[in-house]
Amino acid sequence: MKSLQTTLEELYEPFLTLSCTVSHYRRTTKPPFVVWTETGEQSSFHGDNHKSEQQLIGIIDFYTLTEFDPIADDIQEILNAENVGWVLDNIQYEDETNLIHYQWRWYIG
């Protein structure tokens, strides 16, 4: 089983190729930007009284001012290329910030 840190770093690195700011946990102020975080564990397998497989879950949030922003497709392409399970969970317009907010749930491991 890979370490937690290694798994998360391997997920994070491909997102650094996006043409926007990418951060872990913290929201930036200038759109477009991506914020991603792990939220826990979905399932795991145990053998001989220890964990042998772990499936991590998390959220990717993408904020943009641009309608039909191609970065949304880039995010999905990265998830597919990295063999990460994902669901486009929500797309909404935020009146207070004038941002379009996409949210994906991801599953890895």
C-alpha angles and dihedrals in degrees: 000000000000118000118260091244094050092049092051095045091051090052094046100049099068091053090062087073091067118109093242140059114288122195138174113234098337128091117222125213106233118070140254097057143140126220118188133180141171112238103187145284126317102189141343142184126231131200132172090004096303137090112264100174132023129190113203124202132198149149133259116199121192120191123192142158091212121094111227091009109192090218087078089063090045090056092052091047091053092050091051094045091051092048092242118155112231147169126203094230105178145359119190143159114235110216094195095055101022088232128140107225123202120187129193129185112214134198125197137169 
